[in-house]
Amino acid sequence: MHFKLAFIGFGTVGQGLSEILLEKKEMLKKKYDFTWTVVAISDIMKGSVYDKKGLDMKKVLDLVKKGKKLDEYPTGLKDWDSLKTIRDSDADTIVEVTFTDVKTGEPAITHIKAALNSGKNVVSTNKGPVVKQAVNLLKLAEKNKAFYGFEGVVLAGTPAVNLAEYTLAGNDINGFKGILNGTTNYILTRMEEGMSYEAALKKAQELGYAEADPTGDVEGLDALGKVVILTNVVLGKNIGWQDVERKGITGISKEDIKKAKEEGMRWKLIGSAEIQVNGRVKAKVKPIKLPLNDPLAGVNEATNALTFFTDELGPVTIVGPGAGRRETGFSLLIDLLNINRKISCK
């Protein structure tokens, strides 16, 4: 199938996907019968351009990497805002990768709803809409005979949502636990090597793993959002931020790390949820001492891992990168290929 794509937002992740699409263009066509044209881009900082004949993405990438505006692209209509681009361009699939407030889900929720109400598919890496309205947005997509994909919201390009939906299909999944934040995992790895929390955090910031304000990572807020997403989407329950017990890693000392080591244990910040006998969900994010034979205990550095608890296979664990320009861009390609597969099977 041929896709006409429109990017809403064109920062690191959007550029990462563009690079992958260009590099793998022939392989995607030959192996998956997946072809594409980017017809529009709208970015609040970089400007916008729409050309129904298609944009030369090599030229686009060259422009933005030089710090130039999309207005300087040689053809097409300019000055379209995000909603006009979504509604009035002839794109059939919207790549929604704007900077979005994870707590409110905006402006991504508005963008996704506008696209789905226009009968257009959406792929997105924004957590906010999935945390706030995953079920409603999926129903809206079904109502308008469109698709909404969001693989990248949990472990970036490491397939968590698709693992549960496709590869583990036929299993009852009654819970999960995982290392859902690479920054905290990196800090705990360095602390086990002897660094203080403060020194490990500083190193994580120097490497770009942690923001200048690391609160979202070290206090467990990022992992909490992912617990909500996995609980609602994979376990089929309906919880919110307030339903998850949360504790970060700021209280873990070098002495705590040393003592765990002596006990044959290792500290990890674990996000988990489990369906109880009464049908309710117990969800939490907190530091836990794991025995070294636990698959998650051996996952170090800025790496993520997730274990699903299934009835047929028992615990199934996937390990991989949970962030990165190309890795998160790749998650969007996963969703695009899923849409391609679903449409081809109709």
Secondary structure, DSSP 8 states (H G I E B T S, - for coil): -EEEEEEE--SHHHHHHHHHHHHTHHHHHHHH--EEEEEEEEETTTEEEE-TT---HHHHHHHHHTT--GGGSSSSEE---HHHHHHHS--SEEEE-----TTT-TTHHHHHHHHHHTT-EEEE--HHHHHHHHHHHHHHHHHTT--EE-THHHHTTS-SHHIIIIITTTS-EEEEEEE--HHHHHHHHHHHTT--HHHHHHHHHHTTSS-SS-HHHHTTHHHHHHHHHHHHHTS-----GGGEEE--STT--HHHHHHHHHTTEEEEEEEEEEE-TTS-EEEEEEEEEEETTSGGGG--TTEEEEEEEETTTEEEEEEEE---HHHHHHHHHHHHHHHHHHHHT-
